[in-house]
Amino acid sequence: MPRPFTPKVVTANRLLEGDAVWRTRDGDWSPDMAQAELIEDARTAELRLLEAAAEAHLVVGAYLADAARGETRPEPVHFREAFRTRGPSNYAHGKQTDMQEKT
């Protein structure tokens, strides 16, 4: 018996900046996983991954990452994805700099 499908999000890195991004329902790329499309069937997941692969001029390394349905948004399941939502571990770059400015 096949295993049930685990919900997914499509994630990649921006080609020029290297930032982690997630594909949204409308086909854009967002640095915020909360805006990612939560995909709940295998066919749609494969289609979205193919669409992402066709955008090699924008992103690199696109893949399907397991996710869970949160109360209002997709949430990471694995440590790697949780880490990617916070950006680089060096406070001088990326999302963590933005987080410091907001506090």
Phi, psi and omega in degrees: 000131180292148177289147177296150180290132175269130179306150184226162166231154174264129180228157181198189173238139176299138184299312186276318184268333182086359182295145173291135179223159180233144181280132181269170180300327181271007174090005175275176176244131181237142174283359182249113181301334180299338180266359182292150173283126175272117185260126187245014173216150188296319181297314179296321179300313180295321178297314180297323178294319176297319177299318179295319180297331179285353181254042181297344176281350180245319186224159175229154174068034181296138176206165177269126179246138176298143179214165178237151176282114174274184180298320183230358186199166174292146178232146180294148178258322184256156180304318183304314181290323177298318178297318181295333179291337182267351178085192182299154181280355178266120184297348181280359186225152164062214188300325182291330174296315178299321180295322179295321182294331182280341182270000000 
